[in-house]
Amino acid sequence: MMSSPNQQDVNLPEPVEQSIKRICIDKNQPPLKIYARKMLAEIGQQASVEILDTIISSKTPIKSFSGFVSSLVKTNYPVQADTVLSALPPTPALWSPSSSSPHKPNGENLQSPLSSFPVNNCSSNLQRKSFQNISRQLSFEDETSEQMASPTSISPQLLVLNKLEYRKLFLVLSYIGREKFEAVVSLDDANEIYDKKDLCMKDFETAIWNKYGRSFCKSDRSQYLDWDSGKTHLYYSHICKDGTCYFKGPYLNSPITHLQRSLHDDNILIVKFENGAYDPRKFLEEGIFVGLRQYRFFVFKDERKKAKKNQTEDKKDTIKCYFVHTDPHGHNQHYILSRKSISEARLMFMHIHTLQTIEKYMARFSLILSKTMKLEVDFAAVIVEIIEDIPFQDENGSIIHDEDGKPILHTDGTGYISEDLAMKCPDFYGGKYASGSSSEPLLMQCRLFHDGYAVKGTLLVNRKLAPGTIQIRPSMIKVGKDQSQKLQMNESFNSLEIVTTSKRPQRNILSKYLIALLSYGGVPQEFFLNLLTNALEETRIVYSSRRAALKVASNHDGLQYGYIAQRMISCGLPLNEPYLQLCLSELVGGEKNKLKQGKITISESFYLMGTADPTGELNNNEVCVILDCGQISGKVLVYRNPGMHFGDIHIMEAVYVKRLEEFVGNAKYGIFFSTKGQSSAAYEMATGDFDGDRYWVSRNPELLKHFKASEPWKQVHSVEDSKKRDPREFSDLQLERELFNLFLEARTPSPSMGIAADSWLTLMDRLLTLGDDRATEKDSLKKKMLMLVDLYYEALDAPKSGKKVQVDEKLRPEMCPHHMEKNPDFSYHSSSILGQIYDRVHAYKDEAVLNTEIWNLPCFDIQIDGTYMSMWRARYGDYRKEMSSALGCGEESKDEAANEVINKYKKLLYGAAENEESAKNTGVIYDEAIAIYRVTYEYAMTHGVGKCGFAWKVAGTALCNLCARQSAGPNGMPFTIVPSVLRDLLN
């Protein structure tokens, strides 16, 4: 196949010419056009060969050789591509029209070259067989003059709908399910849909659902009453087993990430890949089109550490993959990523290219995916200082290093923030902290993105700092700033993001692993069995004892059943009230399931966020613990999840440090560790640090009386280091491939972490049942367990270290104890404390027989206006239909949709979000609440007690207030009690 003379005007190196010739012959392609040859000449020989190798290895059918080259060059070398293209005659470009939307950056209303295209008159000039379904079939098209000037590759329907507000376009694509777009949506249909462009989102969704969703998307409806509530919009793309693509959403959600704040919701696509025969790498090369918008691979997050540590199954949902909308050629000048490559877009968040290992690349970059609340600070007025870490030092003052040669630090992951900035921190319950408040934030787990830096850790409030000051340490800096002159970035997404703050500890529960370690340390079985007996007894009498019922409810006030039950009991309702009994039954069932797993409540124990002592006064065996009452004194046990070493529970001395008040004032809830000496108790607990880790602290007298500490953990068995790959050695194209391969590998992670944890628990179960006469066998078990501990800790860090952790078959027991609930064929009946706990809960039978009869409370037998009954009977009928639709939504959205329905009817009752905010006449509210109660219970008598929930979810506050006033009598007055105070009184 010969090239024409005009194409040979651009001379290319021989290796490049050979690759071009090979593609032309092997893939039956015409010679490269001159603009494509100019692009290759512009990027040089090595980069050209890499581009052509990509095309050679691609399994995607090539529709345009020149277009394929052009697309790859523009993606990976946009500056050079623009240099070539700018010399070409100007031509129209296909791109996504922008419509005014609160979900567009800056709310701009732009018109693309397509907005003036006469779509309504073009159907006769287009052949339907040539339409490309861009939202599903993906390929590199020739994006230069000849092909881009003609719209024949885009269906006219898509051109029409592409002028809709983005979320409306996405909703249409979502509701056609897995159907081919052009087969479902005709040109007339598209024009009809576009005519609805001015409908509010609620009405638009209803219209599209009735036309398409009801037939093609039966279980994933996105139905919300308030689409403009300010909640995050989540857009999903699902890649099927056959390699086709369909969409789901948009779904509304409350949490938000730094990525979403920076780029806005509609520029982010969450992609889920199913396993199949297709090659997922084609989506790296081609991206994913939503309408005419192209989205490209950007970041993924491995959330395996959040999964249960005894979970060995493959959980691909723990790997979240995000594509972002790209515009490398500047078709939308107002888009923040306009004329930026993927690499340049990442640099706007952090100078990720400075990292020296590719294994850490995504682990660090995924910090932008943490669910956070933004601390509003003016960085122009904020001073960010870097202060030194405090390392471990031996008796000669020499710094101590770990097995990898890194200094071990007393201050790993923690810095300081001035009091004025700390007071701006959201308290996660609404509002801001106030100076002098009893609930000042002591510690803030944060993410700081500033001028290329990416910082992760905790900030301790420091009243000694000048206003507007943040001090970070090198151990907190996960990505450093590129100090070279080569990088010139005028834009960066600077932000201080708060993940959480040090909060008042909730009730504390044990776990299987903690029970096992405490038992090994000498705590008798009777202690745990007594705790269990008391817990079971409370579940038994919950239907007859108001105190027991209130205790169970208050311990679960984070759950809807717990909150409602707590409120109903507190206002004086009888325990045999039908819906209250249902709530208590659900809570008791959940409580017993937790007890079987060793999750038993224990007193005088807390989980607290940890940090380093700023005074330098604490000795190595001392800690400072701040609780409600301030600093405490005396012996305490300290432990950190997921510790499994015999010495991971430390006995320490809690001491009072007067000087600490100079730093933190009245701030509460935290544990401080020493910064002196050769070691740190925190580090000895599974290499704990202070970037947000929480430590279990117990001053339970029985535990302190019996527990004997073992030698602390020191790594003995290490996994061989993997070969490090430096991302700076890769071209942009190679780097994208390597990063996407990391994502694919993460989707099928090694089960070593789960296997090591399960094997350790099985061996510990056996160890706890052996007597002193079996010393040899016990020593053998301990040696295996110590190896498993080191392997488990290595596996925890494997996503960042890149180490390949394998658990030797010799360390894997053949049988598991029955309380682990594995395959019965490979389980034995354990007599350990864990087995006894499981058996006792399993054998425990409730004596109470629930009353299923539905009856009305006498306190609500009050004369009310009949119009209220008629009004709420009609509204209750509407509610049932709306709630049925909400619960029919997809898993990602049904909870939010159901809450919206409840909130709608609360507003109808109170005229506000809550009764406390209402300006409505109290007497009218009470009358309507009674009407709601009667209508609901009337319906429940024939449809089951579960239907009573409407009354208490919507009118619960008013009903409970009314009942409390009647219960208090003429001489009494109901009063408010904070849930945390109630828990303290009951426990």
N, C-alpha and C positions, 0 to 999 in steps of 0.2 A: 504494500500500500504506500504510494508515493505522496509526498507533500507538495503542494503548489508553491511556485516561486515566491509569492508574496508572504507565505508563512515562513519561508526560510530566511526572510529578512531579519528575523530575531534569532541570533545564533545562541545555542545552548550547549553546555558541556556534553561530551560524548556519553557519560553514564546517564544523563537525563534523557538524551535522545534515544538511547537504547531502551529505557523504561517506557518512554512514549510509544516507541515502535512495538514493544511487547504488548502493551494494552490495546493498541489498534488491531493487532493480529489476534490475540487471545480472546478479546472481548468484542471483536467485530465492530470497532469504532472508527469514525472518520478522523482525519488528522485534526490536531488541536488548532483552534482558531487563534488569530494573532494576539488578541487581548490576553488569552490564557497563557500563551508563550511568553508574553511580556511580564506577566505576573511571576512566572517561574524564574525568569531572568532577574527580576527585581529581588527575589528572596534568596538567590544563590543556590549553589549545587547541592549542598547537604540537605537543606530544607526542601528543595525540589524533589530529591530522591525519596525523602520521607513521605511527602505528599503523594507521590506516585505509588509508593509501596502500599500506602493505605488503600488506594484505588485497586491495586492488584489483588490485595487480600480481601477486599470487600465482597460479600456475597449478595449485596443488593444489586438488582439489575440497573445498569447504567442507561439512563435516558438521554443524557448529554455528557460526553466526556469533558468538554470545555466547561460546562456548568459545574460539574463535579470538582474540577480543579479550582474554578473560581470560588466556589463555596468554601472549600478547605482553606484556601489562601486567605480569604476574607475573615474567616473565623480565627485563624491562628496568627496571621500577619496583617492585621487590618490597616496599619499605616502604609505598608508597601502596596497593598491592594488598592487603597484609596488613591495612591500616587498614580497608579496605572489607569484606574477608572475615571479619575478626574480629567484625564486627557481625552477621554472618549466623548462623542457628541451626547448631550443630555437627552435622556429618554424617560418616559414615565416609569414608576416603580410600584410594584404591588406591595402594599403593606396594610397594616390594620388601621382602619379609620378610628379616630378617638372621638368618643362622645362625652359630653359633660357627665360627670359622675363623682360622687363623694369618694369613690374608690380609685380615682385617678390621681397621680401626683399633682398637687397644686390645684386640682379640679379644673384643669385646662380643657378647652373645647376646641380641638384641632380638626382640620379637614385634610384627609389624605388625597393623593391624586385620584383615588378611586371614587371619592365622594361625588364627583361630577359625572361619573360614568353612567350612560343611559341604560341602566339595567333592565328597565321594564320593556324596552324595545329590542333587546338583543337576543331573545330566545330563538328566533328564527335563523340567526346567523351562527348558532353554535350547535355542534353535534354532541348529543348527550353521551355518546359512547366514549368521548374523549375527556369527560370530566374527571378530574382528580379529586378524590375525597381527602382533602388536606388534613382534616381533623383525625384521620385514621391512617391512610396510606402515606408513608413518608419516604421521600427520596430527594437527593440533591438535584435540583433543577438548574438549568442555565439561567442565571439571574442577570444576564447582560442584555444588550439592546434587542437582539432578534426575538428572544423568548419573552422577556419581561414586558415588551411593548404590547403583547397580545394576551388578552384575558382568557384564551380558549382553554387553558389548563385549569381554570377555576370555574366552578359551577356558578351560574348567575344567582342561584338561591343564596349561596354563601356570601356573594358580594353584597346582596341586599341586607342580610342579617348582620354582616360585619359592621354595619353602621349603627347597630344597637349599642346601648350601654353594655359594657363588657359582661357584667354579671347576668344580664338578661340573655345575651348570646350564649353564655356558658350553660345557663339553665335549659335552653332549648336543646343544646348538644347533649346535656345530661339526660333529659327526659326522652330522647329517642333511643336510649339504652345502647344495645349492641347492633342496632340496625344501621344499614348504610344510609348516610345522610340524604343523598339525592333520591333514594328509593322511597323515603318517607316524606320528605319535604319537597313539594313541587314549587315552581316559581310563583304560582298564585298563592300557595300557602305562605311562602316567604314574604310576599307583599302584604298579605293579611296580618302576619305576625308583626311586620314592621309598622303597620298602621296602629298597633297597640303600644308603640314605643313610649307614649306619654302616660300610660297607666302606671299607678304606683306599683311597687314591686309585689305587694301582696296580691293585688288583682291580676297582675301579669302572670304570676306563678299559678294562680287558679286556672287561668285561661289555657296556659301551656300544659298544665297537668291534665285538664279535661280533654285536650286535643291529642296529646302524645303520651304523657306519663302514665295515665291510667292503663294504656295498652302495652307500653314497652318498658315501663320502669315501675313495677307494681310495689316494690318494697323499699324504695329509696327516695321517698318524697322529701323535698326541702321546703317545709311549710312553716312559716313564722308569721306572727301577728305584727311584729315591728322589725322590719328589715333595716331600719336606719337607727338602731339602738346604739350604734358605736361599737358593736362587737366585731371580733375578727371574722372575716370571711375565709373559709377554707375551701380550696379548689383541688379536687382529686382527679388523677388519671390512673386508670387500671390497665395494665398490659396483660392480655389474656394468654392462655397456653399456646395459642396459635400465632401469637405475635401481633394480633390486632389490638386496637386501643379504644377504650370508651371512657366516658367521664362521669363523675358523680359530684354533686354539689350544686351551688355553693352551700356550705354548712356554716352556721354561726357558732362561735365559741368565744368564751371570755378571755382565757389566757392569751398573751401576745408575746412575741419574741423580738429581739433586736432586728432580725432579718425582716420581719413583717413591718415594723415601724419604719425602717429605712427605705424599703422598696415599695411598700404598700401591698395589700392583699392580692390585688388582681395581677401582680407581676410574679407571683409565686405559685408553682404547681407542685403538689405533693404526689409523687409517683409510686405506685405499688406494682411490683412485678410478680406475676405467677410463674412457677416453673413450667417449662414447656420445651418444645423442639426448636423454638426460634432462638436466634442469637441476640441477647439483650444489648450487645454492643452497638447494634445498628442505631439504637436510640441515642447513643453517645455521638455518633457521627452525624446523624440527621436531625436530632432534636425531636421535639413533639410540637405539632401545630395545633393551636386552638383557634379555629377560624383561620385568619391569616397571620396570627401572632406565632412566632417561633419561640419555644422554650428550650433551654439547654441545661444539661447537668451542672449543678453548682456545688451541692454539699450533701452529706448524709450524716446521720448521727446513730452511733451504736449505743443502745440503751440496755445492753445485757446486764450491766451491773445492777439495774433496778429490778431485774427479774428475781424470782425466788432462787436462792443459792442452791437449793436441792432440785432444781428443775433441769432435767437433762434433755427434754424434748427440744426440737428445733423451732424456735419462736421467731419467725421472720418479721412479725409485726414490730419487734423491738428495733428494727433497722428502718429508720425514716429517711427517705430519699427526696431531695428537693431540686426541682428544675426552676430556672428563672427566665423571665422574658428578656430577650436580648435584642438590641438594635445597633449592631456594629457599624451601620452605614448612615446613621443619623437621620432616618426618615421622620422621627419624632424628636425634634430638637429640645422639647421640654422634658423628655424622659431622662431621669438621672443617669441612666446607663447608656445614653445615646453616644454612639461612636466609640464604645468601649468593648474590648474583648472580654471573655470570661476571666482571664487572668487579671486584667485591669479592674474588673468589677470586684474581684476578691480583695485587691489591694485597698479598695475604699473602706473595707471593714478592718483590715489589719495587714501588716507587711508579712504575709504568710510565706512569701518566697525566701525569707531569711532562715527558715527552719532547715536543719541539716539532715533530717531523716524523713522519708516519705510516710513512714508509719505514724508519725506524730502529726502529719499535715492535716488530715481530716479530723483527728481527735481534738486538735486545737481550733481549727476553723469552725467546728460544730459548736463552739461556745456561743455563736450568734443564734443558736436554736434553743438556748435556755429560756424557759418561761419566766418572765421577769416583770417587775414594775420599774418604770423609769424614774430616776431621781432627777428632778428638774434643777439643773445647775447651769450657770453661765460659765463656760470653760474659759472665757476671756478674763474672768475675775477669779478663777480658781488656780491655786498653785499645786502642782503635782510633783512631789519630791520623791527621789529614790534614796532610801536609807539602807544601811548594811544589814544583812542577816547575821544572826549569832550562831556560829557552828559549834558542834561538839569538839571539845578539846581534852587531850590527855593530861596527865600530871605535869608534863613538860611544856604544856601550852601549844602542842602541835595539833593541827586540825585532823579530825578523824574522818575517814572516807568509807563509803559502802563498797560492796563487791564490784560495782561498776566504776569505781574511782571518783564518785561524786561526793562532795562534802555532805555530812549529815548535819541537819540544822535544827536548832531549838525553836526557831521562829518560822518554820516552813509554812508559807501560805497565809501569813497574817500581817496586817499593817495598821495604820491609824487614820482616823477622820476627825476633823474639828467638830466641836459641839454644834456650831451653827448649821453646818451641812447635815449632821446627823439628825437634827430636828426637822429637816425637810423630808426625811425618809418616810414613805408610806408605812402605816402600821399594820397593813394587810387586813384591817377590819374597818377601813374607811378613815379619811382624814389624815392629819399629820400629827407627829408628836409635838408636845408643847414644852417649852423650857421649864424645868422644875417639876415636870410631871413625874408621878411615881412609876410610870411605865416607859421611861426613856429607853431608847434602843442601846443596848450594851454592845452587841456585835451585829454586823450586817454581812451576810454572804453576798458577794457582788461579782459583777463582770464590768470591767472598765475598758472601754475602747477609746483610745486617745492618740491621735497623730501617728497611727501605725502600730502602736502598742496594743496588745491584748493581755489583759490582766485578770487573773482569777484568784479569789481568796476571800478572806474576811477582813473587815475594817473595824477596829476597836475604837469606840468613842474616846477621844483624848482631849480633855478640857484644857490642857496646857498648850495645845497648838494654837497658832494664830488663826483668826477666822478665815474661812475659805481655803483651808489646807487639807490635802490628802497626802499621806505618806505611804508608799508601797515599797516592798522589798524585792530584790532580784528573784527570790523563789516564787513570787507571785506573777512574775512576767513570763507568760507562756509563749508569747511572740514578741520579739524585739523590734525596734524601729530600724529601718534601713538608713544608716547615717551617711551613705554615699551620696555624691552629687548627681549620680546617674538617674535616680528616681525623682521625678518631679510630679507630685500629685497636689493639685489645688483643692481637691475635695476629699473629705473623709467623713465617715459616720461616727463622730465622737459621741459617746454616751456613757453615763454611769447607770448601770442596771442592777437592781436589787432582786436577788433570788428569794431571800427570806431574811428574817431577823431572829435574834434570840428571843424566844417567847416563853411564857409561863408553861412549865411542863404539864402535860396531860397525865391521866392515870397511867401507871407503869405496869407493863406486863412482861412476864418472862418468855423465853423461847426454848425450844428443844436443846439448842446448842448451849445456851446459858445454864439451863438446868443440868445438863450433862457435865459441864465444867465445874459448876458449884458442887455437884455430887462427888466428883473426883476429888475436889478440895476438902471434903470431909463434912459437908452439910448433910445431915441425916435424911433418909427418905421420908420420915414422918413429917418433917417440916413441909415438904411439897404436898404430901397427901393431905395434911391438915388444911393447907391453903385451898386445895381442890375440894375438900369436903365442905368447907365454908362457902365456896363459890357455888357448888351444886345445891347446897341447902337453900341459898338465896334464890336460885332458879325454881326450886320446889315450892317455896312459899310466896312467890312473886304475885300470885293471884289472891292471896289472903292478907298479906302484910303490906301496908302502905309504904313503910320504910324500905322494904326489900324491892318493891316495885319501883319506887322513886330512885333507888340506887342503881338498878339495872338501866332505867331510862336515862339517868344523868350520865352514866358511863358511855352512853351511845347517843349523846345529844347532837353529834355531827351527822347522824342519820335521820331521815325524815320521821320514821317511826319513833325513834328515841326522843326527838324534839317535841313531837305532838304528844306522846305519852307523858313526858315530863310536865308539860304545860297542863294537861288534863288532870293529872294527879294533884299538882300544886294548887289548883283552884278548888279542890274539894270534891271532885266527881268520884262516885263509888267505883271500886275496882272491877265490879261486874258489868260496868257500862260496855255495851257490845263492841264498839270500835276500839275502846281502850284495851279490851281483852285481846283483840286481834293484834294490836301493836305489841303488847307484852309477849304474845305467843311468838311473833316474828323475832323479837329481840332475844328471847330465851333460846330459840332454835339456833340463832347465830352465835350466841354465847357458848352453847355446848359444843358446837363445831370447833370453836377456837380452843376450848379447854382440851379437846382431844389432841390438838396440835401442841399442847404445852403452853398455850398463851394464857397464863394464870396471873391474875392481878396480885401485885405485891406492894406492901406499904413502904413508906420511907425510902423510895427509890425514884430516880428521875433520869431523864435524858437531857443533857445540856450541851450547848455548842462550846467547843474548846478553843483556847487561844494561849498565847505565851504571856508570862508575867512581865508587865512593863516596868516594874520596880526593881527587878533583879534580886529581890530579897528571898524568894522561895528556894528552899533546898531541894535536892533531887527527889527525896521521898515525900515532899510536901505538895499540896495543891491548895488553891483558894477557891471556895465554892460560894457563889452568891445565889440565894433563893429569895423568896418573898420577904423574909425577915432580915435579909442582909447576909453578911458573911457568917458561915457556920464553923464550928470547931469540933474536932474529934476524929476518930478513925472512920474511914470510908472505904468501900470497895469501888474500884474504877475499872471499866471494861469498855471496849469499843467493838461494835459489830463491823465486820463479820469474823471476829477473832475465834480461832479454833485451837490455838496452842494451849497446853496445860497452864502456861504462865501468863496468859493474856488477861487474867483478872489480877489486879494489883491491890494490895492493902496499902493505903496511903494515909497521911495525916493531913486533915483539913485544918488550916490555920488562919488566924485573923491577920490581915495585912493592912495596917492603918494607912500607909502611904498610897494604897491603891485608890482610895477615895479621891485623892487629888487628881487622878486621871479620869475616873469613870463617874464620879459623883454618886447619884442615886440610882444609876442604871442597874438592872438586875438580870439574873438568869444566865449564868455561864460558869465555866470551870477554867482556872488558870494553872498552867504547868510551869515548872522551873525552867530557867534558861542557863543553869549552871552545869558544869561537869561534863563527864564523858558519855552520858546517855540521857535519854528522856523516856519517861514512862509512856508518853503518847506514842513515840516511835516504836517502842517495844510491843505495842498492841497492833500487830499486823501493819507495821510501818505507817501508823496514824500521823496525820498532819493537822493543820489548822485552816484548811481552805473551806471549811463548812462541816467538818466531821462532828458528829454528836457522840458524846461519851455517856455511858451508863454509870451513874453514881448512886451508891446505896449506903445508907446508914441504918439499915434494918438490924436491930440488935441480935436477932437469932443468927443471921448470916455472919455478922462480925464475931459472934461467940464461937462458931464452929469452923469457919473457913480457914484453911491453911494455904498460903500462896506457894506456887511452884516457881522454879527458876524461870525468868522471863525469856521470851523468844529471841533466838539468834538464828539467822539463816545458816543452814548446814548444807542443804542440797540445792544446787542452783541449776537452772536450765541453760543450755548453751546458747550464747548470743546468736541471733540471726544476722545474716549479712545486711549491713545498713545500706540503704539506697538514698543518695542525696538528690532531692528534687531539683536542685540547681543544675544538675548535669543533664536534665531532660529538656528537650524542646517543648514548647507549649502543647503541641499535638501529642507527643509522647507522654507528657505529664497527665493530660486528661485521660489517656488510656490507662495509665497506672492507677490513677485515683478511682476510676470507674471499676477497675479490676478489684481494688480494695473493697469497694462496695459489694461487688458480687461475692467475694470471699466472705465478707461479714454476714451475708444472708445465710450462709451455711457454716456457722461457726463450729469450732471444735467443741465437743461436749465435755472437754476435760475438766472445766470448772465444776459442772454438776456432778460428774463422776467422782471427782476428788472429794467433794462435800458429802455425797451419799456414802462413799466408801469409808470416810472418816467417821461418820455417824454410826455406821454399822459396826465398825471396830470398837468405837467407844461404848456402844451398847453392850457388846460382848465383854469389854474390860470391866464395866461396872458390875457385872454379875460374877466375876471370878473372885475367889477367896485368896487369902495370903498363901495358901498351900499351892497355888498355881503360879508361882513367881516367874518361872521360865516362860510360860505362855504369855504372862502379862508383859514381860520385857519385850517379847517378840512383837506383840500388838503395838506397844508404844513406839518401837522403832519404825514400824510401818506408818503409824499415825503421824509421826514427825515428818516423814517424807511426804505424806499427803498434805500436811499443812503447808510446807514450802511450795509444793506444786500448786496448791490452791491459790496461795498469795501471788505466785508468778502468773497464774491464769487470769487473775483479776486485772493485772496490768498488761496483759498480752496485747490488747488492741493498740496500746501506745508503744510498747517495747518491740512489738513484732516477733516476739519469741514464740516458737511452736511447742506448746506444752502437751505432753503425752503422759497418760497414766499407765504404768506398766501393769500387765495382767496379774502379776503376782501381788499387787496391792489391792486388787478388786475382789471383794468377798463374793462367793457364789450365791449366798443367801442373804436376804435382808430381814430385819425385824418387822413384825406385822404392823407395828404402829406407823411405819413409813408408807403403808398402803400401796405397795408395789404389786407386781404379779403374784397372786397367791401361790402359784406353783413353785415360786422361788423365794418363799418367805417362811420364816420360822416364828414360833410364838415366843416373844421375849418376856423375861421376868424382871427386866431392869426397871428402874423408876419410870422411864418413859413408857414402857409397856404397861406398867400398872396404872399409870394415869389414863392411858388410852382405854384400857379395859373397864376402869371404874366409870368413866363417862359413858362408854358404850352400854354398860349394863344398867345405868341409872334410869329409872322410870319416873315420869311425873305422876303424882297422885291426883292432881287436879284434872277434872273433866270440864273442858270449856263449854260454856253455855252459848249455843248458837242462836238462841231466840233473840230477836230484835225488838226492843221496846224503847219508849220515849222517856226522857228524864222529866220528873215532875217540875223541876225548877224552870223549865221552858214552857210550862203550861200557862201561857199568858195570852190574853186577848190582843190580837193585832189586826190591822186593816187587811181585809181580804184581797185588796188589789196587790199587796206585796206577795201573797201566795201565787196569784195568777202570773205576776211578772217573773218571779223566780222559777216557777214551774216551766215557763217557756224558755227562760235562760238555761235552766238545767238540761233541757232537751238539746239546746244548741251546744252546750258544753260537752255532752256525751259524744256528739258527732265530731266536734273539734278535737277532743282528746283521743278518740279512735284514730283520726287521721294523723295526729301527732305521734302516737305510738307506732304507727305504721311507717314512720320515716326510718331511714337507715340508722345503723348503730351509732354512726358518728354524730347524729343530730337529734335523735328522738328525746333525749333527756332535756336538751335546751328547748326543743319544741314544746314538750309537755309543761315545762316551767313557764313558758310564755303564755300558755292557755290558762294556767292557774293565776298568773299575775293579771291577766286581762279581767278575770271575774273578781279578783280582789279590788281592782280599780273601780269596777262597777259598783261594788258594795261601799267602799270607803271614800271614793272620789279621790283617792291617792294610792300610793304604792302600799302603805301600811296604815293601820288604824291610828298609830301615834302621829302620823303626818296629816291626818284628815281634818278638814275644816267643816265637815258635814255634821249636822245635828246628831248628837249622841243617841237620842231617843229613836230617831229614824234608823240609825245604824243597827241598834239592838233589835228593832222590829223586823228589819230585813234579814238580820242574822237568824232570828227565830224562824222566819219563813224559809230560809235556806235549809235550816236543820230539819224542819218538818217535811219539806218536799223531798229531801235526800233520803231520810229514813223511811218515808212512805214507799219510795222506789226500792230501797234496799230490802224491804220485807219480802219482796218477791224475786229479788235478784242477788241476794247475798250480802253479808256484812261488809265486804270489801267496798261496796258502793257508798258506804257511809263516809268515806274519806273526803268527798267533795265538801261536806259541811265543815270539817275541821281544817282542811287545807286552805279554804277560802275564808271562812268566817270564824276560824278557831280563836283568834285574838278576842273578838267581840263576845263570842259565846263564853270563853273562859273568864273574861272580865265580869260578865253578867252573873255567871255562876259564883265567882269569888265574892262578889258583893252580897249575894244572897246567903252564902255560907258564913260570911263574917258577921252577919246580923246587923241590927241597927246601931249597936255600940262598938262594932269592930270596923277595921279599915284594912283592906288588902295592901300589901307592900311588895316591892320588887326585890328579888334576890338574884345576884349574878350567878350563872351556872357554875363557874369555877368555885365560888364560895360554897355553893350547895354540895358539890362533890367533896370538898374538904370536910364539911360537917358530917356527911354520910359515911365517908371512908375513914 
